[in-house]
Amino acid sequence: MANVAETLREKGLKVTPQRMAIYRMLCETRAHPTAEAIWEKVKEEFPAISFNTVYTTLGILERAGLVQRLHVGEKAAHYDADTSPHIHLCCERCGRVRDLHKAGVDLTEVAQNLRAKTGYEMSKIELNIYGICPECRH
């Protein structure tokens, strides 16, 4: 991945240490954290950072196309820096969200086929599959 500051600049965003820390944290995890979990982690580096700053920054990053907000059936949204079309496996017991990239289905191709059949202009591809993860089943 390109330098975090460079990536933010390329998207026309103001580069601040807090913004870089939030985006870097999301790029370095596969855990799909909530805004609160991101805030708790970033507070280790920036103890005075407010939850509002984190939440506002996540909205800015989402509008810039750098992160995606996932609505996976819980009260709080989860965030993912991997904005490529992929499947999210969501555990209904523990709430964990995992990425599934190689499922034998090309979501971009599915969206293109749907557009051709329906004329619907697709702006986002999000596929969430719910169930019980292997850890919770045991």
N, C-alpha and C positions, 0 to 999 in steps of 0.2 A: 504494500500500500504506500502511496505517496505520503510525504510529510503531512502531518495533520494541519499545520498552519497553512501550507500550500493548498491543501484541499479546501479548506474554509475560504481562502482568498479566491480560488477558482470559482466558487459558488457565489462570490460577491459578498461574503459575510465578514463582519468585523472580527478580527482575531483577538481574543482575550485569553489569558491563562485559564480561567474557569471554563470557557467554552471549549478550549483545546482539551482540558482534562475530562470533560463530560464525553466528548466525541471519542477521544482515545480509549476511555474506559469501555465504551460500547463496542469499539472496533476490536478490543482485546478479549471480549467475552463471547461465549456462545450460550449464555444462560438466559437471555431474553429478560433482563431485569425490569422491575417496575421503576417509576420515577423515584419512589421512596428508597428503593435499594440503590439506585444510582446516586442519590443524594447522600446516603450513608457512606458509600464508598468514596465519593469525591470529597466529603468532609474530612477524610483522613489527610488529604493534601491541603485542603482549604477549609479549616475549621469554621470560618465565619460565613461560608457560603449558605445562602438561604434556600429553602425548598422552592420558593417562588422563582429564584434564579435558575435552578435546575429545570423546573417545569417549563418556564418560558424558553429556555435554551433548547429543550427537546422539541418544542413547537417550531422554533426557527429552523432547527436541523431537519425536521420532517418536511417543512415547506420547501426547503432547499433540495430535497430528494436524497439526503445523506443518511437518514434513518427512516424506519417505518414503525408506526404505532400498531400494535396488534391488540385486537379485541378478542380475547380467548375465553369469554364466559365468566370472567371474574369481575369484581368491582373495579380494580385498577388495571389500566392498560400496561402492556409490556412493550419494550422497545428492542429493535433489532437493527444493527448497522449493515446487515446483509440485505440490500434492497433488490437483489436479483429475484426473479420469480422462483419460488420454491415452496414446498409443503411444510407446514408446522404440525408436529405431533404433540397434542396437548393431553396431559394426564389429568383426568377428572378427580383423582384422589389427592395427589401432592401438588398439583398446579404447575409442574415443570413443563416447559415448552422446548422441544427439540426440532432442529432443522432436518429435513429430508430432501436432499438434492437429486439423488439418483433413484427415482421411483419408476422409471420406465415410461414416464409421462412428461412431455414437454409442455409446460403450462403456457408458454408464449405461443406455441402452435395451437393449443386449445383456444386461446383467446382470439387468434387470427381466424380460426375456423368459425368461431361464434360471431365474430364481426362480419364475416362474409355471409353468414346465414341470416343474421338479424339486423345488420346495419348499425348495431350498437357500438359506440366509440368507447373502447376500454381505456381507463385511466390507471387502474391498479389491478394487480392479480394477487389474490390472497386466498389460500386454501388451507383451512385448519381441519385436522382430523382429530376427533376426540376418542379417548379410550382410557385404559389403565396401563401404565408403563410396566416393564418387566420387574423393576425394583419393587413397585407396590403390589404386584401380583404375588410375590413370594413372601 
